[in-house]
Structure formats: structure tokens, C-alpha cells
């Protein structure tokens, strides 16, 4: 069965595996990795700002975003992948399974935390679970 076209525009910070970037590209997702832009050893705030400048959703495995984020007003949003296992294979499977439920509208101005079997959306400190 063909994979549903996902129209998310993504910027991956340096904590997101390059192998998973390649996997997402193979699914037709537009994704830019921090390494390809020379954005190495930069702060979380830097990655947040650059993703906003590029008008792309920030994808990361960095849990600091979950605990230390402020407002994402006027930001394309942040996706935090927390698959349990940190292997590229586990990350790829979680993305493949969950990205079908996401859209630019859902992610905008939100922090989306994705684990192996659920998606939690935090927008303006209001939590919403999205079934996978």
C-alpha cells in the first residue's frame, strides 16, 4: 500500500539521526538537516529560531524542548520524537506510523511529543492526545 503523501516541511536539529532524515526523504517528506546547513553545536534556541526563519517544523529527540520551551506563537511547531529505543530503526517506525496523523495545521504553534504508541499535542499548555 502506498504511503500517504505527507506535506510537512521539516528542519531536523543535530540530535535527529541522519539515517532517519534519509528515511523520511524516502517517504517524500521535505526535510533539511542541521548538518547540511553547518548548524553544528548550536543552542536549542538557535535551532528554534532557524526553523522559524525557514518556516519549517523543528524535529528533534532533545527532551529539553519538552521541559524548557516557552511559547511557540507564530512558529511552525516542534516535533519531539521519543520512541523508547534511540536507534534509527525505532525512530523511523514511530515516524512512519505517526506522521500520517499530523498536518501543518495540527503542528503549528504546538509542541508535539511522539512516543511508540501515542501523540501528545501541547498548545498553549493545553494537552491533547491524538490516537495513532
SEKE-791931 format. One record per residue (C-alpha): x, y, z; residue in three letters. Coordinates in steps of 0.5 Angstrom, whole numbers, padded with zeros to 4 digits, always signed. Each point is the difference from the previous one (the first is absolute). Example, Ala and Ser with C-alpha at 12.3 -4.5 7.8 and 13.67 -1.06 7.14 Angstrom:
+0025-0009+0016ALA/+0002+0007-0002SER/
//
This chain:
+0000+0000+0000UNK/+0003+0007-0002UNK/+0002+0005+0006UNK/-0005+0006+0000UNK/+0004+0006-0002UNK/+0002+0004+0006UNK/+0000+0007-0001UNK/+0004+0002+0006UNK/+0006+0005-0001UNK/+0006-0002+0005UNK/+0006+0002+0003UNK/+0004-0005+0004UNK/+0005+0002+0005UNK/+0006-0003+0001UNK/-0003-0005+0005UNK/-0004-0003-0005UNK/+0003-0006-0004UNK/+0003+0001-0007UNK/-0003-0007-0001UNK/-0007+0002+0002UNK/+0001+0006-0005UNK/+0001-0004-0006UNK/-0005-0005+0002UNK/-0005+0006+0001UNK/+0002+0003-0007UNK/-0001-0007-0003UNK/-0007+0001+0002UNK/-0001+0006-0004UNK/+0001+0005+0006UNK/+0003+0006-0001UNK/+0006+0000+0006UNK/+0006+0004+0001UNK/+0005-0002+0005UNK/+0004+0005+0004UNK/+0007-0003-0002UNK/-0002+0001-0007UNK/+0000+0008+0002UNK/+0006+0000+0004UNK/-0004+0001+0006UNK/+0004-0005+0005UNK/+0001+0001+0007UNK/-0005+0006+0001UNK/-0005+0001+0005UNK/-0008-0002+0000UNK/-0002+0007+0000UNK/+0004+0001-0007UNK/-0003-0007-0003UNK/-0007+0003+0002UNK/+0002+0007-0003UNK/+0003-0003-0006UNK/-0006-0005-0001UNK/-0005+0006+0001UNK/+0004+0004-0006UNK/+0000-0006-0004UNK/-0008+0000+0001UNK/+0002-0008+0002UNK/-0003-0004+0005UNK/+0006-0002+0005UNK/+0001-0007+0001UNK/+0005-0003+0006UNK/+0001-0005+0005UNK/+0002+0005+0005UNK/-0004+0000+0006UNK/+0002+0007+0002UNK/-0005+0002-0004UNK/-0006-0003+0004UNK/+0002+0003+0006UNK/+0003+0006-0002UNK/-0004+0003-0005UNK/-0004+0007+0000UNK/-0005+0002-0005UNK/+0000-0002-0007UNK/-0004+0005-0002UNK/+0001+0002-0008UNK/+0004-0007+0000UNK/-0001-0005-0005UNK/+0001-0005+0006UNK/+0004-0005+0003UNK/+0000-0008+0000UNK/+0004-0004+0006UNK/+0001-0007-0002UNK/+0000-0004+0006UNK/+0000-0008-0003UNK/+0003-0003+0006UNK/+0006-0003-0004UNK/+0004+0005-0003UNK/+0002-0004-0006UNK/-0001+0003-0007UNK/-0005-0006-0001UNK/-0004+0001+0006UNK/-0001+0008-0002UNK/-0001-0002-0007UNK/-0006-0005+0002UNK/-0003+0006+0005UNK/+0000+0005-0005UNK/-0003-0004-0006UNK/-0005-0002+0005UNK/-0002+0006+0003UNK/+0001+0005-0006UNK/-0006-0002-0003UNK/-0004+0003+0005UNK/+0004+0007+0000UNK/-0001+0006-0004UNK/+0003+0007+0000UNK/-0007+0003+0003UNK/+0001-0005+0006UNK/+0007+0001+0001UNK/+0000+0008-0001UNK/+0002+0003+0007UNK/+0000-0006+0003UNK/+0005-0005+0004UNK/-0002-0007-0003UNK/+0003-0006+0004UNK/+0000-0006-0003UNK/+0001-0007+0003UNK/+0000-0007-0002UNK/-0008+0000+0000UNK/-0002+0007+0002UNK/+0000+0007-0003UNK/-0001+0006+0006UNK/-0001+0007-0003UNK/+0002+0005+0005UNK/-0003+0007-0003UNK/+0000+0006+0005UNK/+0000-0005+0006UNK/-0006-0004-0002UNK/+0002-0007-0001UNK/-0004-0004-0005UNK/+0001-0008-0002UNK/+0000-0002-0007UNK/-0001-0007-0002UNK/+0005-0004-0004UNK/
//
